[in-house]
């Protein structure tokens, strides 16, 4: 956003073929991935790039003239340079972030946003952060709502979800109470920054990774008179607001999808189906995942996004490349299964550990489109 809280092939034959096949099998069992995409450095004030073919990463420096640089990775971004500082009783320097949706005419590829609130059944998202201690900042989601399906400018209502804060900073307005939202306790702040209403939820202690439904917070805004069900969700963003320093802060993984109607897909249809079979024992599990392409055309360079429940950690995988071992995960095809034929499927799996009660991921998206589960 320009402003955050504020305006402003052929089969091989003979011995060689057998050797290559054996090596491919070994690589799959070890979870070896093809070479990762090169990271992209951005120092332009409002510079952007796309990751995973469906999210936009933005540098979004708007509160200072000092240099800020970020590096976009395949799964998120990190701040590599964050010069200058601003007073902690005012606006932050910037909001480097990753988002699904539309922001100042930059819309993420294939997004289902803007979408009318009344037509959204769920909006699952997942995040994993890497924090530093030598900076003053918050780590927050920014969720934007407007009476119209606008794709530019500042929206009417901004919801901020602060998962962490370091230093003497606070949200816009004043604290108006506390609330339990999405199973967690929050301080609730409300105010206006001169351009839009701001409703903020501040975690009492740092949250490093989390998966939740954006609509839980949207419903809070509606119940407090700051939005209506005929309004639109225009973007779901996650990043940092730094006041002082900030180099080293990173979003290590991010996922966001919009489920509309009752069909479970971004457009109310089921373009894909996911079967998630598990074998669970005390403290450990394996998952065998089959992804079916229900469409009429082959799907190249597939990416399946999901969020592991809290306490789960992947220790090994096969037949896919995974962007993370916990929290928000994206699985993508390797050299021999990078395409899913029309009506066909691919399978992959992983092994992991867990604590507490075992649960399966709540939702899956294939190249940005929500899938049904078998």
LUMMIZA-976643 format. One record per residue (C-alpha): residue in one letter; y, x, z; residue number from 0. Coordinates in Angstrom, 1 decimal. Example, Ala and Ser with C-alpha at 12.3 -4.5 7.8 and 13.67 -1.06 7.14 Angstrom:
BEGIN
+------+--------+--------+--------+-----+
: code :      Y :      X :      Z : pos :
+------+--------+--------+--------+-----+
:    a :   -4.5 :   12.3 :    7.8 :   0 :
:    s :   -1.1 :   13.7 :    7.1 :   1 :
+------+--------+--------+--------+-----+
***
This chain:
BEGIN
+------+--------+--------+--------+-----+
: code :      Y :      X :      Z : pos :
+------+--------+--------+--------+-----+
:    x :    0.0 :    0.0 :    0.0 :   0 :
:    x :    3.6 :    1.0 :   -0.6 :   1 :
:    x :    4.3 :    0.0 :    2.9 :   2 :
:    x :    1.9 :   -0.4 :    5.7 :   3 :
:    x :    3.3 :   -2.2 :    8.7 :   4 :
:    x :    6.8 :   -2.0 :    7.3 :   5 :
:    x :    8.7 :   -2.6 :    4.1 :   6 :
:    x :   10.0 :    0.2 :    3.0 :   7 :
:    x :  -37.1 :   13.0 :  -21.8 :   8 :
:    x :  -39.7 :   12.4 :  -24.1 :   9 :
:    x :  -42.5 :   12.9 :  -21.7 :  10 :
:    x :  -43.3 :   16.7 :  -21.3 :  11 :
:    x :  -46.8 :   17.8 :  -22.3 :  12 :
:    x :  -49.2 :   20.5 :  -21.0 :  13 :
:    x :  -48.7 :   22.7 :  -18.0 :  14 :
:    x :  -44.9 :   22.7 :  -18.2 :  15 :
:    x :  -44.8 :   18.9 :  -18.2 :  16 :
:    x :  -47.1 :   18.7 :  -15.2 :  17 :
:    x :  -44.9 :   21.3 :  -13.3 :  18 :
:    x :  -41.7 :   19.4 :  -14.0 :  19 :
:    x :  -43.3 :   16.1 :  -12.9 :  20 :
:    x :  -44.4 :   17.7 :   -9.7 :  21 :
:    x :  -40.9 :   19.0 :   -9.0 :  22 :
:    x :  -39.4 :   15.6 :   -9.6 :  23 :
:    x :  -41.8 :   14.0 :   -7.2 :  24 :
:    x :  -41.1 :   16.6 :   -4.6 :  25 :
:    x :  -37.3 :   16.1 :   -5.0 :  26 :
:    x :  -37.6 :   12.4 :   -4.6 :  27 :
:    x :  -39.7 :   12.7 :   -1.4 :  28 :
:    x :  -37.0 :   15.1 :    0.0 :  29 :
:    x :  -34.2 :   12.7 :   -1.0 :  30 :
:    x :  -32.6 :   15.3 :   -3.3 :  31 :
:    x :  -29.6 :   13.9 :   -5.0 :  32 :
:    x :  -28.0 :   14.8 :   -8.3 :  33 :
:    x :  -24.8 :   16.9 :   -8.1 :  34 :
:    x :  -22.1 :   15.0 :   -6.4 :  35 :
:    x :  -18.9 :   14.0 :   -8.2 :  36 :
:    x :  -16.1 :   16.5 :   -7.8 :  37 :
:    x :  -13.6 :   15.6 :   -5.1 :  38 :
:    x :  -10.1 :   14.6 :   -6.2 :  39 :
:    x :   -7.0 :   16.0 :   -4.6 :  40 :
:    x :   -3.9 :   13.8 :   -4.4 :  41 :
:    x :   -0.5 :   14.9 :   -3.3 :  42 :
:    x :    1.7 :   12.5 :   -5.2 :  43 :
:    x :    3.6 :   10.1 :   -2.9 :  44 :
:    x :    1.8 :    7.0 :   -4.1 :  45 :
:    x :   -1.0 :    8.7 :   -6.0 :  46 :
:    x :   -4.3 :    6.8 :   -6.4 :  47 :
:    x :   -7.9 :    7.3 :   -7.7 :  48 :
:    x :  -11.0 :    5.2 :   -7.8 :  49 :
:    x :  -14.3 :    5.9 :   -6.0 :  50 :
:    x :  -17.7 :    4.4 :   -6.4 :  51 :
:    x :  -16.4 :    2.5 :   -9.4 :  52 :
:    x :  -15.0 :   -0.2 :   -7.0 :  53 :
:    x :  -12.6 :    1.0 :   -4.4 :  54 :
:    x :   -9.1 :    2.5 :   -4.7 :  55 :
:    x :   -8.0 :    5.5 :   -2.6 :  56 :
:    x :   -4.3 :    5.9 :   -2.1 :  57 :
:    x :   -2.1 :    8.6 :   -0.6 :  58 :
:    x :    0.6 :    6.1 :    0.2 :  59 :
:    x :    3.3 :    8.3 :    1.8 :  60 :
:    x :    6.3 :    6.1 :    2.4 :  61 :
:    x :    7.9 :    7.0 :    5.7 :  62 :
:    x :    8.7 :   10.7 :    5.1 :  63 :
:    x :    9.7 :   13.2 :    2.4 :  64 :
:    x :    7.4 :   15.8 :    3.7 :  65 :
:    x :    4.2 :   16.7 :    1.8 :  66 :
:    x :    1.0 :   14.8 :    2.4 :  67 :
:    x :   -2.2 :   15.5 :    0.5 :  68 :
:    x :   -5.6 :   13.8 :    0.6 :  69 :
:    x :   -8.9 :   14.5 :   -1.0 :  70 :
:    x :  -10.9 :   11.5 :   -2.3 :  71 :
:    x :  -14.7 :   12.0 :   -1.9 :  72 :
:    x :  -17.5 :    9.8 :   -3.3 :  73 :
:    x :  -17.6 :    7.9 :    0.0 :  74 :
:    x :  -14.0 :    8.0 :    1.3 :  75 :
:    x :  -11.2 :   10.5 :    1.8 :  76 :
:    x :   -9.8 :   13.1 :    4.1 :  77 :
:    x :   -6.3 :   14.2 :    4.9 :  78 :
:    x :   -5.9 :   17.9 :    3.9 :  79 :
:    x :   -2.1 :   18.3 :    4.5 :  80 :
:    x :    0.2 :   16.2 :    6.6 :  81 :
:    x :    3.6 :   17.9 :    7.1 :  82 :
:    x :    6.4 :   16.6 :    9.2 :  83 :
:    x :    6.7 :   14.1 :   12.0 :  84 :
:    x :    8.6 :   10.9 :   12.8 :  85 :
:    x :    9.6 :    9.3 :   16.2 :  86 :
:    x :    6.7 :    7.6 :   17.9 :  87 :
:    x :    8.9 :    4.6 :   18.7 :  88 :
:    x :    9.3 :    3.7 :   15.0 :  89 :
:    x :    7.3 :    3.4 :   11.8 :  90 :
:    x :    4.6 :    5.9 :   10.9 :  91 :
:    x :    4.8 :    8.4 :    8.1 :  92 :
:    x :    2.3 :    6.9 :    5.8 :  93 :
:    x :   -0.9 :    4.9 :    5.4 :  94 :
:    x :   -3.5 :    6.9 :    3.4 :  95 :
:    x :   -6.3 :    4.5 :    2.9 :  96 :
:    x :   -9.1 :    3.1 :    0.8 :  97 :
:    x :   -9.2 :   -0.6 :   -0.2 :  98 :
:    x :  -10.9 :   -3.5 :   -2.0 :  99 :
:    x :   -8.4 :   -5.9 :   -3.6 : 100 :
:    x :   -4.9 :   -5.7 :   -5.0 : 101 :
:    x :   -2.0 :   -3.7 :   -3.8 : 102 :
:    x :    1.3 :   -3.3 :   -5.6 : 103 :
:    x :   -0.4 :   -4.2 :   -9.0 : 104 :
:    x :   -3.2 :   -1.7 :   -8.4 : 105 :
:    x :   -6.4 :   -3.8 :   -8.2 : 106 :
:    x :   -9.7 :   -2.2 :   -7.4 : 107 :
:    x :  -12.3 :   -2.5 :  -10.3 : 108 :
:    x :  -14.3 :   -5.7 :  -10.3 : 109 :
:    x :  -12.7 :   -7.0 :   -7.1 : 110 :
:    x :  -13.1 :  -10.7 :   -6.2 : 111 :
:    x :   -9.6 :  -10.7 :   -4.6 : 112 :
:    x :   -7.3 :  -12.4 :   -4.3 : 113 :
:    x :   -9.6 :  -15.2 :   -3.1 : 114 :
:    x :   -8.6 :  -18.4 :   -1.3 : 115 :
:    x :   -9.6 :  -18.4 :    2.4 : 116 :
:    x :  -11.3 :  -21.8 :    2.2 : 117 :
:    x :  -13.6 :  -20.5 :   -0.5 : 118 :
:    x :  -14.7 :  -17.3 :    1.3 : 119 :
:    x :  -18.0 :  -17.7 :    3.2 : 120 :
:    x :  -17.9 :  -14.1 :    4.5 : 121 :
:    x :  -16.2 :  -10.7 :    3.9 : 122 :
:    x :  -18.5 :   -8.0 :    5.3 : 123 :
:    x :  -17.1 :   -4.5 :    5.6 : 124 :
:    x :  -18.2 :   -1.2 :    7.2 : 125 :
:    x :  -16.3 :    1.9 :    8.1 : 126 :
:    x :  -17.1 :    5.4 :    9.5 : 127 :
:    x :  -14.2 :    7.6 :   10.7 : 128 :
:    x :  -13.8 :   11.3 :   11.6 : 129 :
:    x :  -11.1 :   11.9 :   14.2 : 130 :
:    x :   -9.0 :   14.8 :   15.3 : 131 :
:    x :   -7.1 :   15.3 :   18.6 : 132 :
:    x :   -4.1 :   17.4 :   17.5 : 133 :
:    x :   -2.2 :   14.5 :   15.9 : 134 :
:    x :   -0.5 :   11.2 :   16.8 : 135 :
:    x :   -1.9 :    8.4 :   14.8 : 136 :
:    x :   -3.8 :    5.1 :   14.6 : 137 :
:    x :   -7.0 :    4.5 :   12.6 : 138 :
:    x :   -6.8 :    0.9 :   11.4 : 139 :
:    x :   -7.8 :   -1.8 :    8.9 : 140 :
:    x :   -5.0 :   -3.6 :    7.1 : 141 :
:    x :   -5.9 :   -7.1 :    6.0 : 142 :
:    x :   -3.3 :   -8.9 :    3.8 : 143 :
:    x :   -2.8 :  -12.7 :    3.5 : 144 :
:    x :   -0.4 :  -14.7 :    1.4 : 145 :
:    x :    0.2 :  -18.3 :    0.4 : 146 :
:    x :   -0.1 :  -17.3 :   -3.3 : 147 :
:    x :   -2.7 :  -15.1 :   -5.1 : 148 :
:    x :   -0.2 :  -12.3 :   -5.6 : 149 :
:    x :   -1.3 :   -8.9 :   -6.6 : 150 :
:    x :    2.0 :   -7.1 :   -6.0 : 151 :
:    x :    4.4 :   -6.4 :   -3.1 : 152 :
:    x :    4.3 :   -7.3 :    0.5 : 153 :
:    x :    2.3 :  -10.3 :    1.6 : 154 :
:    x :    3.4 :  -12.9 :    4.2 : 155 :
:    x :    0.9 :  -12.0 :    6.9 : 156 :
:    x :   -0.6 :   -8.6 :    7.8 : 157 :
:    x :   -3.6 :   -8.3 :   10.2 : 158 :
:    x :   -4.1 :   -4.8 :   11.6 : 159 :
:    x :   -7.3 :   -3.9 :   13.4 : 160 :
:    x :   -6.8 :   -0.6 :   15.4 : 161 :
:    x :  -10.1 :    1.1 :   16.0 : 162 :
:    x :   -8.5 :    4.1 :   17.6 : 163 :
:    x :   -5.1 :    5.4 :   18.6 : 164 :
:    x :   -4.0 :    8.8 :   19.8 : 165 :
:    x :   -0.6 :    9.4 :   21.4 : 166 :
:    x :    2.2 :    7.0 :   22.6 : 167 :
:    x :    2.2 :    4.6 :   19.7 : 168 :
:    x :    1.8 :    0.8 :   19.6 : 169 :
:    x :    1.7 :   -2.0 :   17.0 : 170 :
:    x :    4.6 :   -4.1 :   15.8 : 171 :
:    x :    5.9 :   -6.6 :   18.3 : 172 :
:    x :    4.5 :   -7.1 :   21.8 : 173 :
:    x :    1.2 :   -7.8 :   23.4 : 174 :
:    x :    0.5 :  -11.5 :   23.7 : 175 :
:    x :   -2.9 :  -11.4 :   25.4 : 176 :
:    x :   -6.5 :  -10.4 :   24.8 : 177 :
:    x :   -9.3 :  -11.9 :   22.7 : 178 :
:    x :  -12.9 :  -11.4 :   21.9 : 179 :
:    x :  -13.3 :  -11.1 :   18.1 : 180 :
:    x :  -16.5 :  -10.1 :   16.2 : 181 :
:    x :  -18.2 :   -9.4 :   19.5 : 182 :
:    x :  -15.6 :   -7.0 :   20.8 : 183 :
:    x :  -12.7 :   -7.2 :   23.3 : 184 :
:    x :   -9.2 :   -6.5 :   21.9 : 185 :
:    x :   -5.6 :   -6.4 :   23.0 : 186 :
:    x :   -3.6 :   -8.8 :   20.8 : 187 :
:    x :   -0.1 :   -8.0 :   19.6 : 188 :
:    x :    2.2 :  -10.1 :   17.5 : 189 :
:    x :    5.5 :   -9.5 :   15.8 : 190 :
:    x :    7.5 :   -9.2 :   12.6 : 191 :
:    x :    8.6 :   -6.0 :   10.9 : 192 :
:    x :   11.4 :   -7.6 :    8.9 : 193 :
:    x :    9.3 :   -8.2 :    5.8 : 194 :
:    x :    6.1 :   -9.9 :    7.1 : 195 :
:    x :    4.4 :  -11.2 :   10.2 : 196 :
:    x :    2.0 :   -8.7 :   11.8 : 197 :
:    x :   -1.0 :   -9.7 :   14.0 : 198 :
:    x :   -2.7 :   -6.6 :   15.5 : 199 :
:    x :   -5.9 :   -6.1 :   17.4 : 200 :
:    x :   -6.2 :   -2.9 :   19.4 : 201 :
:    x :   -9.5 :   -1.6 :   20.7 : 202 :
:    x :   -9.4 :   -0.4 :   24.3 : 203 :
:    x :  -11.4 :    2.7 :   23.4 : 204 :
:    x :  -12.1 :    4.6 :   20.2 : 205 :
:    x :  -14.6 :    3.1 :   17.7 : 206 :
:    x :  -16.1 :    5.7 :   15.4 : 207 :
:    x :  -18.0 :    3.4 :   13.0 : 208 :
:    x :  -18.4 :   -0.3 :   12.8 : 209 :
:    x :  -19.5 :   -3.2 :   10.5 : 210 :
:    x :  -18.0 :   -6.6 :   10.9 : 211 :
:    x :  -16.8 :   -9.7 :    9.0 : 212 :
:    x :  -13.1 :   -9.6 :    8.0 : 213 :
:    x :  -13.1 :  -13.4 :    8.2 : 214 :
:    x :  -13.5 :  -13.3 :   12.0 : 215 :
:    x :  -10.0 :  -11.8 :   12.2 : 216 :
:    x :   -8.6 :  -14.0 :    9.4 : 217 :
:    x :   -9.6 :  -17.1 :   11.4 : 218 :
:    x :   -7.7 :  -15.7 :   14.4 : 219 :
:    x :   -4.5 :  -15.6 :   12.2 : 220 :
:    x :   -5.1 :  -19.2 :   11.1 : 221 :
:    x :   -5.7 :  -20.4 :   14.6 : 222 :
:    x :   -2.4 :  -18.7 :   15.7 : 223 :
:    x :   -0.4 :  -20.4 :   13.0 : 224 :
:    x :    0.1 :  -17.2 :   11.0 : 225 :
:    x :   -1.9 :  -18.3 :    8.0 : 226 :
:    x :   -3.5 :  -21.5 :    6.5 : 227 :
:    x :   -6.9 :  -22.0 :    4.9 : 228 :
:    x :   -5.3 :  -22.6 :    1.5 : 229 :
:    x :   -3.8 :  -19.1 :    1.6 : 230 :
:    x :   -5.3 :  -16.1 :   -0.1 : 231 :
:    x :   -6.9 :  -12.9 :    1.1 : 232 :
:    x :   -5.4 :  -10.2 :   -1.2 : 233 :
:    x :   -6.8 :   -6.9 :    0.0 : 234 :
:    x :   -9.0 :   -5.2 :    2.7 : 235 :
:    x :   -7.8 :   -1.7 :    3.5 : 236 :
:    x :   -8.9 :    1.0 :    5.9 : 237 :
:    x :   -7.2 :    4.3 :    6.8 : 238 :
:    x :   -4.8 :    6.0 :    9.1 : 239 :
:    x :   -1.1 :    5.7 :   10.2 : 240 :
:    x :    0.0 :    9.2 :   11.3 : 241 :
:    x :    3.3 :    9.8 :   13.1 : 242 :
:    x :    2.7 :   13.5 :   13.8 : 243 :
:    x :    0.3 :   15.9 :   11.8 : 244 :
:    x :   -2.9 :   14.2 :   10.7 : 245 :
:    x :   -4.7 :   16.9 :    8.7 : 246 :
:    x :   -8.5 :   16.6 :    9.2 : 247 :
:    x :   -8.6 :   12.9 :    9.7 : 248 :
:    x :  -11.2 :   11.3 :    7.4 : 249 :
:    x :  -12.8 :    8.0 :    6.3 : 250 :
:    x :  -16.4 :    9.2 :    5.7 : 251 :
:    x :  -17.7 :    5.9 :    4.4 : 252 :
:    x :  -16.3 :    2.5 :    3.5 : 253 :
:    x :  -17.7 :   -0.7 :    2.1 : 254 :
:    x :  -16.2 :   -4.1 :    1.5 : 255 :
:    x :  -17.4 :   -7.2 :   -0.3 : 256 :
:    x :  -16.3 :  -10.8 :   -0.6 : 257 :
:    x :  -18.8 :  -13.7 :   -0.6 : 258 :
:    x :  -17.5 :  -17.0 :   -1.9 : 259 :
:    x :  -18.9 :  -20.5 :   -1.8 : 260 :
:    x :  -22.5 :  -20.8 :   -0.7 : 261 :
:    x :  -24.3 :  -18.8 :   -3.3 : 262 :
:    x :  -23.8 :  -15.5 :   -1.6 : 263 :
:    x :  -22.1 :  -13.7 :   -4.6 : 264 :
:    x :  -18.5 :  -12.7 :   -5.3 : 265 :
:    x :  -18.3 :  -15.5 :   -7.8 : 266 :
:    x :  -20.7 :  -18.0 :   -6.2 : 267 :
:    x :  -23.7 :  -16.8 :   -8.3 : 268 :
:    x :  -26.5 :  -14.4 :   -7.5 : 269 :
:    x :  -26.5 :  -11.5 :   -9.9 : 270 :
:    x :  -28.9 :   -9.4 :   -7.8 : 271 :
:    x :  -31.6 :   -9.8 :   -5.2 : 272 :
:    x :  -32.5 :   -7.3 :   -2.5 : 273 :
:    x :  -35.8 :   -7.1 :   -0.7 : 274 :
:    x :  -35.6 :   -5.1 :    2.5 : 275 :
:    x :  -39.0 :   -4.5 :    4.0 : 276 :
:    x :  -39.4 :   -2.6 :    7.2 : 277 :
:    x :  -42.0 :   -0.9 :    9.4 : 278 :
:    x :  -40.7 :   -0.7 :   13.0 : 279 :
:    x :  -42.0 :    1.2 :   16.0 : 280 :
:    x :  -40.3 :    2.2 :   19.3 : 281 :
:    x :  -37.3 :    4.2 :   18.4 : 282 :
:    x :  -38.0 :    4.5 :   14.7 : 283 :
:    x :  -38.5 :    2.7 :   11.4 : 284 :
:    x :  -38.9 :    2.9 :    7.7 : 285 :
:    x :  -37.2 :    0.7 :    5.1 : 286 :
:    x :  -38.5 :   -0.1 :    1.6 : 287 :
:    x :  -35.7 :   -1.5 :   -0.5 : 288 :
:    x :  -36.2 :   -3.2 :   -3.9 : 289 :
:    x :  -33.1 :   -4.1 :   -5.9 : 290 :
:    x :  -33.5 :   -6.7 :   -8.7 : 291 :
:    x :  -31.0 :   -7.1 :  -11.5 : 292 :
:    x :  -30.8 :  -10.8 :  -12.2 : 293 :
:    x :  -28.3 :  -10.4 :  -15.1 : 294 :
:    x :  -28.9 :  -10.4 :  -18.8 : 295 :
:    x :  -27.8 :   -6.8 :  -19.4 : 296 :
:    x :  -29.0 :   -3.5 :  -18.1 : 297 :
:    x :  -27.1 :   -2.1 :  -15.1 : 298 :
:    x :  -26.2 :    1.6 :  -15.4 : 299 :
:    x :  -25.2 :    3.9 :  -12.5 : 300 :
:    x :  -26.2 :    1.3 :   -9.9 : 301 :
:    x :  -24.8 :    1.6 :   -6.4 : 302 :
:    x :  -26.1 :   -0.6 :   -3.5 : 303 :
:    x :  -23.8 :   -0.8 :   -0.5 : 304 :
:    x :  -24.8 :   -2.0 :    3.0 : 305 :
:    x :  -24.0 :   -1.3 :    6.6 : 306 :
:    x :  -26.6 :   -0.2 :    9.1 : 307 :
:    x :  -26.4 :   -1.9 :   12.4 : 308 :
:    x :  -25.0 :    0.1 :   15.3 : 309 :
:    x :  -27.5 :    2.6 :   16.8 : 310 :
:    x :  -29.4 :    3.2 :   13.5 : 311 :
:    x :  -29.5 :    6.7 :   11.9 : 312 :
:    x :  -31.2 :    7.7 :    8.6 : 313 :
:    x :  -33.2 :   10.9 :    8.9 : 314 :
:    x :  -34.7 :   11.1 :    5.4 : 315 :
:    x :  -34.8 :    9.2 :    2.1 : 316 :
:    x :  -36.6 :    9.0 :   -1.3 : 317 :
:    x :  -35.8 :    7.7 :   -4.8 : 318 :
:    x :  -32.1 :    7.4 :   -4.1 : 319 :
:    x :  -29.0 :    9.3 :   -3.1 : 320 :
:    x :  -27.3 :    8.1 :    0.1 : 321 :
:    x :  -23.7 :    8.7 :    1.0 : 322 :
:    x :  -24.1 :    8.5 :    4.8 : 323 :
:    x :  -26.8 :    8.5 :    7.5 : 324 :
:    x :  -25.2 :    5.7 :    9.6 : 325 :
:    x :  -22.6 :    3.0 :    9.4 : 326 :
:    x :  -21.5 :    2.0 :    5.9 : 327 :
:    x :  -24.0 :    3.5 :    3.4 : 328 :
:    x :  -24.1 :    3.5 :   -0.4 : 329 :
:    x :  -27.4 :    4.2 :   -2.2 : 330 :
:    x :  -27.3 :    5.2 :   -5.8 : 331 :
:    x :  -29.9 :    6.0 :   -8.4 : 332 :
:    x :  -31.2 :    9.5 :   -9.2 : 333 :
:    x :  -31.9 :   10.9 :  -12.6 : 334 :
:    x :  -35.1 :    9.0 :  -13.3 : 335 :
:    x :  -34.0 :    5.6 :  -12.0 : 336 :
:    x :  -30.2 :    5.4 :  -12.6 : 337 :
:    x :  -30.6 :    2.2 :  -14.7 : 338 :
:    x :  -31.9 :   -1.2 :  -13.7 : 339 :
:    x :  -33.1 :   -3.1 :  -16.8 : 340 :
:    x :  -32.1 :   -6.8 :  -17.2 : 341 :
:    x :  -34.5 :   -8.7 :  -15.1 : 342 :
:    x :  -36.0 :   -5.5 :  -13.8 : 343 :
:    x :  -35.8 :   -3.7 :  -10.5 : 344 :
:    x :  -35.7 :   -0.3 :   -8.8 : 345 :
:    x :  -37.1 :    0.7 :   -5.4 : 346 :
:    x :  -36.1 :    3.3 :   -2.8 : 347 :
:    x :  -36.6 :    3.9 :    0.8 : 348 :
:    x :  -35.7 :    5.8 :    3.9 : 349 :
:    x :  -36.8 :    6.6 :    7.4 : 350 :
:    x :  -34.6 :    6.5 :   10.5 : 351 :
:    x :  -34.2 :    6.1 :   14.2 : 352 :
:    x :  -32.6 :    3.3 :   16.3 : 353 :
:    x :  -31.6 :    2.4 :   19.8 : 354 :
:    x :  -31.6 :   -1.0 :   21.4 : 355 :
:    x :  -32.8 :   -3.9 :   19.4 : 356 :
:    x :  -33.8 :   -3.3 :   15.8 : 357 :
:    x :  -31.9 :   -5.4 :   13.2 : 358 :
:    x :  -31.6 :   -5.4 :    9.4 : 359 :
:    x :  -28.3 :   -5.0 :    7.5 : 360 :
:    x :  -26.4 :   -8.3 :    7.2 : 361 :
:    x :  -25.4 :   -8.0 :    3.6 : 362 :
:    x :  -25.8 :   -6.0 :    0.4 : 363 :
:    x :  -23.6 :   -5.5 :   -2.6 : 364 :
:    x :  -24.6 :   -4.1 :   -6.0 : 365 :
:    x :  -21.7 :   -2.4 :   -7.8 : 366 :
:    x :  -19.4 :   -4.6 :   -5.8 : 367 :
:    x :  -21.2 :   -7.9 :   -6.3 : 368 :
:    x :  -22.8 :   -9.5 :   -3.3 : 369 :
:    x :  -26.6 :   -9.9 :   -3.5 : 370 :
:    x :  -29.0 :  -12.5 :   -2.1 : 371 :
:    x :  -31.8 :  -11.3 :    0.1 : 372 :
:    x :  -35.5 :  -12.1 :   -0.6 : 373 :
+------+--------+--------+--------+-----+
***
